[in-house]
Every structure is written in structure tokens, then in C-alpha cells.
Amino acid sequence: MTEPTRPGGPVPRGPVLQIGALHPLVEDTLTAEHSALRLPADPGDREDFLDRHAGEVRVAVCSGRTGVDRELMGRLPRLEAVVHFGVGYDGTDAAGAAARGIRLSNTPDVLTDAVADTALALYLDVLRRFSAADRFVRRGAWETTGNYPLTVHASGRRVGILGLGRIGRAVAHRLTALGCEIHYHNRRPVPGVEHRYHGSPAELAAAVDALVVAVPGGPDSAALVDAAVLDALGPHGFLVNVARGAVVDETALVAALEEGRLAGAGLDVYRAEPHVPAALRRLENVVLLPHVGSATVQTRRAMAELTLRNLRSWLADGTLVTPVD
């Protein structure tokens, strides 16, 4: 069989498949240590590639958003594990993987502080409107129209955490330092936690001044924050989302903001990234970030190193350092 070629030499072959762009440390190591194959982005090239190489792949390495969907998983008959760069893995068909005994890993803990810092920054910004005030100064409005309008207090508020996992607890810790009263909703109460538990997202939203969304992505949490939750949060309430865009009903969110049924929103994630609805971009009471929750040099390096530890561990003895249970 003739070895496939590409400009500059032969295509590397191995049991590892890279899907999508990854951290440079991960990409360089995949090539240097594992002779990784790389899935083409072009659909036509992808079909030809899979016809030739699908049977070689034992491990796929990808970001959580890119993932291994149902169709691709079905094309990889020897796939044993999917190693995710990121805490989320909603781009992967987790149910299909479980049915086939395919193991998944992610990179928890190492990004907790960076994402929690982002949630705190969004919380402070959307309540105090610092970004909007910055734009006010830059366009010369302070000189021509007078002082910037008053905003609302951020300390001492009742804040709901939707998803009191690692990131949610880190957000709660930061807000407690501001004197905030923490409420939360999970599928079940968290043992040993003193914060007040609520039995549904809507009950939580009705009890607080601001709601921070920190649940995992995936089918189980799709549109968890719907119109009913936003209405419960109310015209004086604020929403912060550092989870996944699909967790919030984006259409309902836009309507609530435009109609004054919600005071503001701080968003790091969106339903169809990198697309952000024009309606959100027009609103001054919305703070928009380009999914940078974990985007620090230190955090991304730690995520890359943990991704590679998971890959090496699987190839060495069939175990994962941070498996998804």
C-alpha cells in the first residue's frame, strides 16, 4: 500500500487522531511523540481520509466544543478513548461512547480559578456597568453630557449559583468575600454546604438578585435557563453565564433584555459561537466576552499538560488520569 503524502512529506500515521485546533504544546507533542493523524476540516477531504485511516484510530484528542459527534464516532470502529482539552465535552456523543465502552477524559480543576475569576468579573461589570462606563469616557460623553448614570451595588447581594460543582463553589467563595448571600441549585443538595438549596432553577432565580450559570454543557442542560427562569429572575435581576451558550435559551434572553424584563447579562458563551446575535451586541446592559473564561497562559498550559497526561496514560496502560464518570 502506498503511503499517503502531503506537501513536505508523508502523512504521519499512528493510533492517535487530532480533531480541530488545539494548544500548541498539545499539537506539537501529538506530532512528535505520537505521529498523530489529523482530521481534515474540509468535508470532501475528510471522507477520503476516513476511508483510508478510520480503522487505525484508537484515541481521539479534541476540544470539548469540537468533540467526537455521533457520525464521526460511527466511522471509527477501533476507537477506545476520547481525550478532551477542556472541562466540557458537550461536542462528544457521550451516550454513544458509553454504549460502546469508549472512555472519556477532560481537564477539570486546572481551569477552575480562571473561570471563577471570569464569572466574578462579569458579575461586577454587569451590575456596575464598568465596560459601558469605559465606552462613555472614550466617546467623550463625560465631557459633553455630564456624569455617568448611577448603577447598583454589587456587594451584599443575594446570588444564585446554578451548578455548585468545582467552578460554582469557587464562584461562591469569591462572592462570599463580597458579603453576598449564596443560594444554589443542583440535581441534589451538596453535602456539607451551608448555602441555601432550591429545588429548581426557577425557584432559585426567584430568590436571588443575580444568577450565575456554571453547570456542565450537554443535552441534559440544554435551555435549562428558559423564559420561565428569566421571568423569575425579573426586571431587577442579572444573569451571568460562564457555562455553555446552549444552557440559556438565547432567544428568550434577548427578548427579556429588550423588553426590560431582565436588568442585564454578562456572557462569556453563546449558542452558535463565534456568532453573537446582533441584538445582544446592541445592548448597553450586556457585557460580552469571546469565551475567554479559561484563557490565561497559566491555565491553558496546565490544561495542555493534563490532556497529554491523559493520552499517555491511556496508551501506556488503558487508564485515564481524569476520567469522565
C-alpha distance (Angstrom), angle and dihedral (degrees) to the residues before:
residue distance angle dihedral
M1 . . .
T2 3.80 . .
E3 3.80 114.6 .
P4 3.84 111.4 -116.7
T5 3.76 113.1 -114.8
R6 3.78 137.8 -153.1
P7 3.82 132.2 -173.3
G8 3.79 106.4 -63.5
G9 3.79 98.7 21.2
P10 3.77 146.6 -42.3
V11 3.79 123.5 -24.7
P12 3.83 109.4 -102.2
R13 3.80 112.8 -112.6
G14 3.78 128.8 -153.6
P15 3.79 145.8 118.3
V16 3.83 92.8 -84.9
L17 3.81 123.8 87.6
Q18 3.80 122.2 -163.4
I19 3.80 114.0 -152.0
G20 3.79 116.9 -163.7
A21 3.78 129.9 -24.3
L22 3.80 118.1 -38.3
H23 3.80 139.3 177.9
P24 3.84 109.8 -58.4
L25 3.82 91.8 -117.7
V26 3.81 89.9 55.5
E27 3.81 94.1 45.2
D28 3.80 93.7 47.1
T29 3.79 92.4 47.9
L30 3.79 93.5 46.6
T31 3.78 89.4 56.1
A32 3.82 99.1 39.0
E33 3.80 100.4 40.6
H34 3.80 104.7 24.9
S35 3.81 107.0 27.3
A36 3.77 85.8 -130.4
L37 3.75 123.4 -160.7
R38 3.80 115.6 -131.3
L39 3.79 121.4 -142.2
P40 3.82 109.9 -127.3
A41 3.78 116.8 -120.1
D42 3.81 94.1 -143.0
P43 3.84 110.2 87.7
G44 3.80 92.9 -139.7
D45 3.78 93.7 50.2
R46 3.80 89.7 43.9
E47 3.81 93.4 59.4
D48 3.77 92.7 51.5
F49 3.80 90.9 45.2
L50 3.81 93.1 51.6
D51 3.79 91.8 46.9
R52 3.81 87.9 58.5
H53 3.80 103.7 34.0
A54 3.82 112.2 20.8
G55 3.79 92.9 99.6
E56 3.82 92.5 56.7
V57 3.80 97.6 59.1
R58 3.80 119.1 103.3
V59 3.82 100.0 155.9
A60 3.80 130.9 31.0
V61 3.81 120.9 -158.2
C62 3.79 117.3 -161.3
S63 3.79 145.9 135.1
G64 3.77 119.7 -88.1
R65 3.78 92.6 -110.3
T66 3.80 94.9 48.2
G67 3.78 96.0 42.8
V68 3.78 129.6 147.8
D69 3.77 107.9 -71.1
R70 3.80 126.6 -157.5
E71 3.80 94.6 -92.2
L72 3.80 95.8 49.8
M73 3.79 92.4 43.0
G74 3.79 88.7 54.9
R75 3.80 89.7 55.6
L76 3.83 94.1 54.7
P77 3.83 106.5 72.3
R78 3.85 96.3 175.7
L79 3.80 97.4 42.9
E80 3.81 110.4 138.5
A81 3.80 105.4 166.9
V82 3.81 142.6 12.5
V83 3.80 114.5 -148.9
H84 3.82 112.5 -159.4
F85 3.79 126.7 -155.2
G86 3.82 97.7 -146.2
V87 3.77 139.0 36.8
G88 3.81 92.3 -97.9
Y89 3.78 123.8 72.2
D90 3.81 101.8 176.0
G91 3.81 91.6 127.9
T92 3.81 89.4 67.0
D93 3.79 125.4 80.1
A94 3.80 94.1 -118.6
A95 3.81 94.0 176.1
G96 3.80 91.6 51.4
A97 3.79 90.3 47.7
A98 3.80 91.9 51.7
A99 3.79 91.2 49.5
R100 3.81 90.6 54.6
G101 3.80 96.1 40.3
I102 3.80 92.4 -112.4
R103 3.81 110.3 155.3
L104 3.80 123.7 -137.6
S105 3.79 131.6 -155.1
N106 3.80 133.3 -173.4
T107 3.80 137.6 178.6
P108 3.82 108.0 -102.5
D109 3.81 127.0 168.8
V110 3.81 96.9 20.0
L111 3.82 92.1 79.5
T112 3.81 98.2 37.0
D113 3.81 97.4 99.2
A114 3.80 95.6 44.6
V115 3.81 93.3 50.4
A116 3.80 92.4 44.2
D117 3.81 89.6 51.0
T118 3.81 88.4 52.3
A119 3.80 91.5 51.1
L120 3.80 90.4 51.0
A121 3.81 91.5 48.4
L122 3.80 91.3 50.6
Y123 3.80 91.2 47.1
L124 3.81 92.4 52.1
D125 3.79 93.1 42.6
V126 3.78 98.4 49.1
L127 3.81 93.8 46.2
R128 3.80 96.4 42.6
R129 3.84 94.9 30.2
F130 3.79 94.4 -137.3
S131 3.82 94.3 158.9
A132 3.79 91.0 51.0
A133 3.81 89.9 47.2
D134 3.81 89.1 51.6
R135 3.81 89.8 54.6
F136 3.81 88.9 46.9
V137 3.80 90.6 58.0
R138 3.81 95.1 42.3
R139 3.79 94.4 54.2
G140 3.83 91.0 50.8
A141 3.80 95.1 -112.6
W142 3.82 93.9 132.2
E143 3.81 89.7 63.1
T144 3.79 95.4 43.4
T145 3.82 105.9 35.1
G146 3.81 105.2 25.4
N147 3.76 131.5 -123.5
Y148 3.78 124.3 3.4
P149 3.83 114.7 -103.0
L150 3.79 118.8 -93.7
T151 3.79 118.4 -96.0
V152 3.81 132.9 -162.5
H153 3.80 132.0 -85.6
A154 3.82 116.5 -94.8
S155 3.82 99.1 -168.2
G156 3.78 122.5 78.6
R157 3.80 95.5 20.5
R158 3.79 129.2 138.8
V159 3.80 106.1 -107.8
G160 3.79 126.7 -173.1
I161 3.80 121.6 -149.5
L162 3.79 113.1 -155.0
G163 3.81 101.7 -157.0
L164 3.81 113.9 21.2
G165 3.79 96.7 -157.3
R166 3.80 125.8 123.4
I167 3.80 94.3 -56.2
G168 3.78 94.5 38.3
R169 3.81 91.7 53.1
A170 3.81 90.7 48.3
V171 3.82 89.9 51.8
A172 3.80 90.2 48.7
H173 3.83 90.1 51.0
R174 3.80 91.2 54.1
L175 3.79 94.1 46.2
T176 3.79 92.2 47.3
A177 3.79 87.0 61.0
L178 3.81 86.5 59.9
G179 3.79 90.3 55.1
C180 3.79 93.4 -106.0
E181 3.80 122.2 155.9
I182 3.81 107.8 -126.3
H183 3.80 124.7 -143.2
Y184 3.80 125.1 173.3
H185 3.78 148.4 -176.0
N186 3.80 127.0 -150.5
R187 3.77 130.8 156.3
R188 3.80 84.3 -91.5
P189 3.82 135.4 2.4
V190 3.81 115.7 -79.0
P191 3.84 111.5 -120.0
G192 3.78 115.2 -117.8
V193 3.81 95.1 15.8
E194 3.79 117.4 129.0
H195 3.80 95.7 -164.1
R196 3.79 115.8 107.8
Y197 3.80 115.1 -94.4
H198 3.82 124.2 -142.9
G199 3.80 124.6 -163.6
S200 3.82 98.9 -133.3
P201 3.82 140.2 18.5
A202 3.81 90.3 -109.7
E203 3.82 92.4 51.9
L204 3.79 89.3 49.5
A205 3.80 93.1 48.5
A206 3.80 91.9 50.1
A207 3.80 91.2 55.0
V208 3.83 99.7 51.0
D209 3.79 144.5 59.8
A210 3.81 94.8 -137.8
L211 3.79 134.2 20.8
V212 3.83 122.8 -149.5
V213 3.82 114.5 -162.0
A214 3.82 113.9 -148.2
V215 3.82 104.6 149.2
P216 3.83 122.9 129.7
G217 3.79 116.7 -95.2
G218 3.79 125.1 -118.0
P219 3.81 138.6 91.3
D220 3.81 94.2 -54.1
S221 3.81 92.9 61.1
A222 3.82 100.3 36.3
A223 3.84 110.5 134.8
L224 3.81 89.9 -7.2
V225 3.80 86.5 147.6
D226 3.79 98.9 57.4
A227 3.80 134.7 160.1
A228 3.81 91.5 -76.6
V229 3.81 91.8 55.2
L230 3.80 92.2 46.8
D231 3.81 91.2 48.8
A232 3.80 89.2 50.1
L233 3.80 89.4 52.6
G234 3.79 86.9 53.6
P235 3.80 140.1 -166.8
H236 3.81 93.3 -51.0
G237 3.81 94.6 45.3
F238 3.79 130.9 101.5
L239 3.80 131.0 -148.3
V240 3.82 126.1 -150.7
N241 3.80 119.3 -173.9
V242 3.82 122.6 -169.2
A243 3.82 95.0 148.7
R244 3.81 117.2 75.3
G245 3.79 128.4 -44.9
A246 3.80 92.5 -123.1
V247 3.81 91.0 61.8
V248 3.82 89.0 73.7
D249 3.80 123.2 58.4
E250 3.80 94.3 -122.0
T251 3.81 94.7 -165.0
A252 3.80 91.1 52.9
L253 3.81 90.2 46.0
V254 3.80 93.2 53.5
A255 3.80 91.2 47.8
A256 3.82 92.6 49.5
L257 3.80 92.2 49.7
E258 3.81 95.2 45.0
E259 3.80 92.6 47.0
G260 3.81 94.5 47.0
R261 3.80 93.8 -114.0
L262 3.81 89.9 124.2
A263 3.80 125.9 41.6
G264 3.81 97.5 -143.3
A265 3.78 148.9 -43.0
G266 3.80 137.4 -134.0
L267 3.80 111.2 -156.0
D268 3.79 133.5 -175.1
V269 3.82 95.5 164.8
Y270 3.81 136.9 48.1
R271 3.76 139.7 -168.5
A272 3.82 97.5 -111.9
E273 3.79 105.4 23.9
P274 2.96 131.1 -134.1
H275 3.81 86.1 23.3
V276 3.80 113.1 87.1
P277 3.82 116.2 -172.5
A278 3.77 113.4 -106.5
A279 3.79 89.5 -129.3
L280 3.80 90.5 63.0
R281 3.80 92.0 46.7
R282 3.80 90.4 54.5
L283 3.80 96.4 54.0
E284 3.81 118.6 95.2
N285 3.82 92.4 -160.0
V286 3.80 92.6 61.9
V287 3.82 124.2 83.7
L288 3.80 112.2 -153.8
L289 3.81 125.7 -162.2
P290 3.85 125.4 179.1
H291 3.84 96.9 -120.8
V292 3.79 95.1 -76.3
G293 3.80 98.8 144.6
S294 3.80 94.0 123.5
A295 3.79 96.4 23.2
T296 3.79 102.7 124.0
V297 3.78 123.7 118.2
Q298 3.78 91.7 -120.9
T299 3.80 96.0 47.2
R300 3.78 96.2 46.4
R301 3.81 90.4 48.9
A302 3.81 90.5 51.5
M303 3.81 90.4 47.6
A304 3.80 90.4 51.0
E305 3.80 92.7 49.7
L306 3.81 92.2 49.0
T307 3.81 90.9 47.9
L308 3.80 89.8 54.6
R309 3.81 92.3 45.8
N310 3.80 89.2 55.3
L311 3.80 91.8 49.0
R312 3.79 94.6 47.3
S313 3.77 91.9 46.6
W314 3.79 93.0 52.1
L315 3.77 93.6 48.2
A316 3.82 91.1 46.5
D317 3.79 101.9 47.7
G318 3.82 111.3 -12.6
T319 3.82 95.9 -100.2
L320 3.80 131.3 117.8
V321 3.80 125.6 -140.6
T322 3.81 94.1 -145.1
P323 3.81 107.3 18.7
V324 3.78 122.0 -176.1
D325 3.80 105.7 -120.3
